[in-house]
Amino acid sequence: MGESGNVWQILSAVEGLDLLGGTGEFRLRERTPSGLLYEIRYPAGVASPEHSHDHDSVVYLLSGQLRGTLDGRPVEVEPGQTMVHPKGIAHTVEAIVDSQWLEFKAPVPGRMPIE
């Protein structure tokens, strides 16, 4: 696993907007020419403000529970479920309990380390 040794880093903002209720953590797990795979953790109560991306994101929840919005509609995700944030679609994510997920972003976002 090429990038799997990366250490956890503090995640305090998405798309230039501060997270709500605290900070999360992330690490880059893999990089391919067409996408990036991150592992992300939010403690209970941490949320992203409404934002959109210049890429698609696919979230696979490993543990915890997430809720949020996707294009103004409520969404909830349990472990083992996925959620897709299509390019340009406004969304939010909030950890109801301590939560950890994998997030694949494609095509490769223009900014690093996390978009």
C-alpha positions in Angstrom: 0.0 0.0 0.0 2.0 2.9 -1.3 0.9 5.7 1.0 -0.4 3.7 3.9 2.4 4.7 6.3 1.3 8.3 6.4 0.7 9.7 9.9 -2.6 11.2 11.0 -2.8 14.9 10.4 -5.2 17.5 11.9 -8.2 18.4 9.7 -9.6 21.8 10.6 -11.2 22.9 7.3 -12.8 21.7 4.1 -12.7 23.8 0.9 -11.3 26.7 3.0 -14.2 26.6 5.5 -13.6 25.8 9.2 -15.1 22.6 10.5 -17.9 23.1 13.1 -17.6 21.8 16.6 -13.9 20.9 16.6 -11.4 19.2 14.4 -11.0 15.8 12.7 -8.0 13.8 11.5 -7.0 12.5 8.1 -4.3 10.5 6.4 -3.7 9.7 2.7 -4.0 6.0 2.2 -3.4 5.6 -1.5 -2.7 7.8 -4.6 -3.4 6.8 -8.2 -3.1 8.8 -11.4 -6.9 9.1 -11.3 -7.8 9.6 -7.6 -6.9 9.8 -3.9 -8.0 7.6 -1.0 -8.2 9.2 2.4 -9.0 7.8 5.8 -10.8 10.4 7.9 -12.0 10.5 11.5 -14.4 13.0 13.1 -15.2 12.9 16.9 -18.8 13.1 17.8 -20.3 16.5 17.1 -17.8 17.6 14.5 -19.3 18.7 11.2 -18.4 20.2 7.9 -20.1 23.4 6.8 -22.0 23.2 3.5 -19.5 23.0 0.7 -19.0 21.4 -2.7 -15.9 20.0 -4.6 -14.4 20.1 -8.1 -14.3 16.3 -8.0 -16.5 13.4 -7.0 -16.1 11.9 -3.5 -17.3 8.4 -2.4 -17.5 7.9 1.3 -17.5 4.4 2.9 -18.2 4.5 6.6 -16.0 2.1 8.6 -17.4 2.9 12.1 -19.8 5.4 13.8 -22.7 7.2 12.3 -22.8 10.2 9.9 -25.6 12.5 8.9 -25.7 15.4 6.7 -27.3 16.9 3.6 -26.8 16.2 -0.1 -28.2 18.9 -2.4 -30.4 20.1 0.5 -31.8 16.6 1.3 -31.1 14.8 4.6 -28.7 11.8 4.5 -27.7 9.3 7.2 -25.0 6.6 6.8 -24.3 3.6 9.0 -21.1 1.4 9.0 -20.8 -0.5 5.8 -22.8 2.0 3.8 -21.6 4.5 1.2 -22.5 8.1 0.3 -21.6 9.9 -2.9 -20.9 13.6 -3.1 -21.0 14.4 -6.8 -18.8 17.1 -8.3 -20.4 20.6 -7.7 -23.2 19.3 -5.4 -23.5 21.1 -2.0 -23.3 18.8 1.0 -22.6 18.6 4.8 -21.3 15.8 7.0 -21.7 15.5 10.8 -20.4 12.7 13.1 -23.3 11.7 15.4 -20.8 9.5 17.3 -17.0 9.1 16.9 -16.8 8.1 13.2 -14.2 6.9 10.8 -14.4 6.5 7.0 -12.6 6.0 3.7 -13.1 8.7 1.1 -12.1 8.3 -2.5 -11.8 11.5 -4.6 -11.6 11.4 -8.3 -10.3 12.9 -10.5 -7.3 14.0 -8.4 -8.3 17.3 -6.7 -6.2 20.3 -7.7 -5.2 21.2 -4.1 -3.5 19.2 -1.4 -3.4 17.7 1.1 -7.1 17.3 1.6 -9.9 18.9 -0.4 
